Each structure stands twice: as C-alpha cells, then as structure tokens.
Amino acid sequence: MPLAVVCVKPIPDPKHWDRLSLDPQKGVLRREGIPTVINPLDKHALEVALDLKGRFGWEVTVVSMAPPDTLKTLREALAMGADKAFLASDRALAGADTLATAYTLAGLIEKTCQPYDLVLCGNMSLDGSTSQVAPQIAQFLGIPHVTHVGKVETEDGRTLKITMDLKEVQMTLTYDGPMVLAVTKEVNLPRLVNIMGILSAEAKPLEVLDAQGIGLDPSRVGQVGSPTRVRSLFKPDIKRRRKILQGEPEEVVEELLSNLHQVGVL
Ligand SMILES: Cc1cc2nc3c(=O)[nH]c(=O)nc-3n(C[C@H](O)[C@H](O)[C@H](O)COP(=O)(O)OP(=O)(O)OC[C@H]3O[C@@H](n4cnc5c(N)ncnc54)[C@H](O)[C@@H]3O)c2cc1C
C-alpha cells in the first residue's frame, strides 16, 4: 500500500496571538501555555493524502516536531482520517531554525515511515512563514520537491499530475517516484472533523520519539544545530489608517473602489 507522509505543524492559535511575548535575549517567541491549532495549509496537505487514501487505498502518516502539549492538535489530524502519527519532541530540539527543523523531520520520516511514496507539507506556516522547511526536507531525503502546488491529480493513484501555480506562470508535471510537495490553499477544501473521526482517533497510534530515539546527530538539532541567529526581535507598531468618505452614495462607492484598487486589495 503506498504511503503518504504529511508534515503537520502545530502553531499558536491565531485567536491568542495577543498572548505571544518576545524574549529578545534568546531571540525567540514565547509560546508556552497558548493553545495550538494545525497550521491551516497543513490541513490542505492532509486532505491531498486523505483523498489518495479514500480513492486508492493509500496509508496516511502524520509527522511533527513540537512540544508534547501539542498532542491534542495531532489527534485532530488523526480525527480527520490519518492512520497514525509520530511526534519528535525533546528539550534538545528547542530553538531549532528551519534547517534543524527539516533535519529533524527528515530523520523522523526515515526512522518511522519507510518506505514512503510522497511527503506533503503546507507551502508555508502561518507563524514562521519562511517556506523553507519543505525544500530542505526534500534535500535531506535526497528526493525532488515541488512548491506552490495548486492542483494534484491522478487517474491510477500512482502517477501524480502536479500543477505548480506561480500566479503568472503555471507548470504541470507528472511524476511517480517519492517526492515532497508543498501545497497552497487552492489545492482542495479540507474536510471537517466529524464525531466518528474524533472517537476513532483515540485508538490510533500516536508515538512520541526523542532525538536519540530517532537517531539524530545532537550537534545538528535544536539551537546548537541552528546556523541562523535572530539579531533583533521587536513588535511592529501597527497603526490603522482611517479615512471617512463623504458624498452621494455613488460617489462614495466609486472613491472606495478606487482607494481599494490603489492599496492592492482589489
Ligand atoms: C533563526 C530562527 C530561530 C528560531 N527559533 C525558534 C525557537 O526558539 N522556538 C520556536 O518554537 N521556533 C523557532 N523558530 C521557528 C522554527 O524554526 C520554525 O517555526 C520552523 O523551523 C518551521 O519554519 P516555518 O514555520 O517558517 O515553516 P515553513 O517552511 O513556512 O513551513 C512549511 C511547512 O513545513 C512543515 N513544517 C514546518 N515546521 C514543522 C514542524 N515543526 N513540524 C511539522 N511540520 C512542519 C509544515 O507542513 C509547514 O506547512 C526559529 C526560526 C528561525 C529562522
């Protein structure tokens, strides 16, 4: 049975982002105690895998690197329909930059998901937003990758027709070997979790592994293994601009549309 591996990043729930605080000394965000949710694009990645499962019998495994209090968030991925999940969690992994994160996730995939046929990621996370992790995982695994994936089609459940959507340019390619895809929200509409899914998720395997259990090189994980350093950290001072439009309704609507055009909203 072919295996799709989905990288799911638990991120601080945007509803509670006002509770995030900065640690300028360490150059990190303090996220402790803030509830997490599945990174929105990772639900789209999971939906690609679940569609392959539903139509062609693929197996779906979720992998993640996060603190242990995010297990509830990974249960949601199982409730959506994934078969099992593996979480890399260890104090030694804290403070990882994207390179150390990708090294850890690639190690976790190699340790727990052999042989895999497809690795799916979101095109970017909502909190870190670097879009670096998926291509770096591919590099560590030694397989090709495609980012900005807006469409995944297949007739036989084996050869995938992938459309990379770069807005001005669209590129479609077919491939039937293991690869990493980083998907955008255009790829599908993720399913909602239902009560049967929630009940069945409780019985599905969810295993936590530490760095040693995965067989990671301690010098390449966490803050020690992260070549990037945050030089400064600050909260931008965001001020809203307000403009009151006055006049006849037709004139106001016209001016409103022209203003929205000018700022690129329309
Ligand atoms: C210099 C630096 C220092 C940092 N220090 C810290 C720190 O101290 N503490 C901290 O919490 N974070 C820290 N981060 C952020 C952390 O490294 C990133 O959140 C993480 O590497 C993922 O990067 P991203 O969010 O930009 O992912 P992107 O590349 O934008 O994510 C793309 C996709 O990759 C997958 N993915 C990414 N991360 C994970 C994950 N962890 N598990 C599963 N799938 C994943 C998901 O599918 C996601 O949609 C730091 C980042 C940098 C650059």
The ligand as an SDF file (V2000), in Angstrom:
LIG
                    3D

 53 58  0  0  0  0  0  0  0  0999 V2000
   16.7160   31.7530   13.4870 C   0  0  0  0  0  0  0  0  0  0  0  0
   15.4580   31.0780   13.8880 C   0  0  0  0  0  0  0  0  0  0  0  0
   15.2900   30.7470   15.2350 C   0  0  0  0  0  0  0  0  0  0  0  0
   14.1160   30.1200   15.6460 C   0  0  0  0  0  0  0  0  0  0  0  0
   13.9660   29.8060   16.9580 N   0  0  0  0  0  0  0  0  0  0  0  0
   12.8200   29.2140   17.3710 C   0  0  0  0  0  0  0  0  0  0  0  0
   12.6000   28.8910   18.7350 C   0  0  0  0  0  0  0  0  0  0  0  0
   13.4490   29.1250   19.5740 O   0  0  0  0  0  0  0  0  0  0  0  0
   11.4380   28.2970   19.0940 N   0  0  0  0  0  0  0  0  0  0  0  0
   10.4950   28.0160   18.1760 C   0  0  0  0  0  0  0  0  0  0  0  0
    9.4520   27.4650   18.5480 O   0  0  0  0  0  0  0  0  0  0  0  0
   10.6650   28.2930   16.8880 N   0  0  0  0  0  0  0  0  0  0  0  0
   11.8010   28.9040   16.4500 C   0  0  0  0  0  0  0  0  0  0  0  0
   11.9700   29.2150   15.1510 N   0  0  0  0  0  0  0  0  0  0  0  0
   10.9220   28.9080   14.2390 C   0  0  0  0  0  0  0  0  0  0  0  0
   11.0410   27.4950   13.8020 C   0  0  0  0  0  0  0  0  0  0  0  0
   12.3130   27.1170   13.4130 O   0  0  0  0  0  0  0  0  0  0  0  0
   10.1870   27.4070   12.6230 C   0  0  0  0  0  0  0  0  0  0  0  0
    8.8610   27.5880   13.0510 O   0  0  0  0  0  0  0  0  0  0  0  0
   10.3140   26.0700   11.9680 C   0  0  0  0  0  0  0  0  0  0  0  0
   11.6330   25.8710   11.5710 O   0  0  0  0  0  0  0  0  0  0  0  0
    9.4600   25.9800   10.7830 C   0  0  0  0  0  0  0  0  0  0  0  0
    9.6940   27.0490    9.9250 O   0  0  0  0  0  0  0  0  0  0  0  0
    8.4820   27.8100    9.3230 P   0  0  0  0  0  0  0  0  0  0  0  0
    7.4550   27.9550   10.3690 O   0  0  0  0  0  0  0  0  0  0  0  0
    8.9720   29.0370    8.6600 O   0  0  0  0  0  0  0  0  0  0  0  0
    7.9940   26.7060    8.2850 O   0  0  0  0  0  0  0  0  0  0  0  0
    7.6440   26.8050    6.7760 P   0  0  0  0  0  0  0  0  0  0  0  0
    8.8060   26.4390    5.9550 O   0  0  0  0  0  0  0  0  0  0  0  0
    6.9470   28.0960    6.4630 O   0  0  0  0  0  0  0  0  0  0  0  0
    6.5910   25.6000    6.8090 O   0  0  0  0  0  0  0  0  0  0  0  0
    6.2340   24.8840    5.6370 C   0  0  0  0  0  0  0  0  0  0  0  0
    5.6510   23.5540    6.0240 C   0  0  0  0  0  0  0  0  0  0  0  0
    6.6690   22.7310    6.6110 O   0  0  0  0  0  0  0  0  0  0  0  0
    6.0700   21.8660    7.5730 C   0  0  0  0  0  0  0  0  0  0  0  0
    6.6260   22.1790    8.8970 N   0  0  0  0  0  0  0  0  0  0  0  0
    7.3170   23.2620    9.3080 C   0  0  0  0  0  0  0  0  0  0  0  0
    7.6680   23.1500   10.6000 N   0  0  0  0  0  0  0  0  0  0  0  0
    7.1640   21.9630   11.0190 C   0  0  0  0  0  0  0  0  0  0  0  0
    7.1720   21.2700   12.2710 C   0  0  0  0  0  0  0  0  0  0  0  0
    7.7730   21.7800   13.3320 N   0  0  0  0  0  0  0  0  0  0  0  0
    6.5410   20.0880   12.3370 N   0  0  0  0  0  0  0  0  0  0  0  0
    5.9080   19.5540   11.2510 C   0  0  0  0  0  0  0  0  0  0  0  0
    5.8770   20.1600   10.0550 N   0  0  0  0  0  0  0  0  0  0  0  0
    6.4930   21.3410    9.9350 C   0  0  0  0  0  0  0  0  0  0  0  0
    4.5690   22.1470    7.5500 C   0  0  0  0  0  0  0  0  0  0  0  0
    3.9670   21.2890    6.6260 O   0  0  0  0  0  0  0  0  0  0  0  0
    4.5340   23.5860    7.0470 C   0  0  0  0  0  0  0  0  0  0  0  0
    3.3010   23.9370    6.4330 O   0  0  0  0  0  0  0  0  0  0  0  0
   13.1180   29.8360   14.6960 C   0  0  0  0  0  0  0  0  0  0  0  0
   13.3040   30.1700   13.3530 C   0  0  0  0  0  0  0  0  0  0  0  0
   14.4650   30.7750   12.9390 C   0  0  0  0  0  0  0  0  0  0  0  0
   14.6470   31.1340   11.4710 C   0  0  0  0  0  0  0  0  0  0  0  0
  1  2  1  0
  2  3  1  0
  2 52  2  0
  3  4  2  0
  4  5  1  0
  4 50  1  0
  5  6  2  0
  6  7  1  0
  6 13  1  0
  7  8  2  0
  7  9  1  0
  9 10  1  0
 10 11  2  0
 10 12  1  0
 12 13  2  0
 13 14  1  0
 14 15  1  0
 14 50  1  0
 15 16  1  0
 16 17  1  0
 16 18  1  0
 18 19  1  0
 18 20  1  0
 20 21  1  0
 20 22  1  0
 22 23  1  0
 23 24  1  0
 24 25  2  0
 24 26  1  0
 24 27  1  0
 27 28  1  0
 28 29  2  0
 28 30  1  0
 28 31  1  0
 31 32  1  0
 32 33  1  0
 33 34  1  0
 33 48  1  0
 34 35  1  0
 35 36  1  0
 35 46  1  0
 36 37  1  0
 36 45  1  0
 37 38  2  0
 38 39  1  0
 39 40  1  0
 39 45  2  0
 40 41  1  0
 40 42  2  0
 42 43  1  0
 43 44  2  0
 44 45  1  0
 46 47  1  0
 46 48  1  0
 48 49  1  0
 50 51  2  0
 51 52  1  0
 52 53  1  0
M  END
$$$$
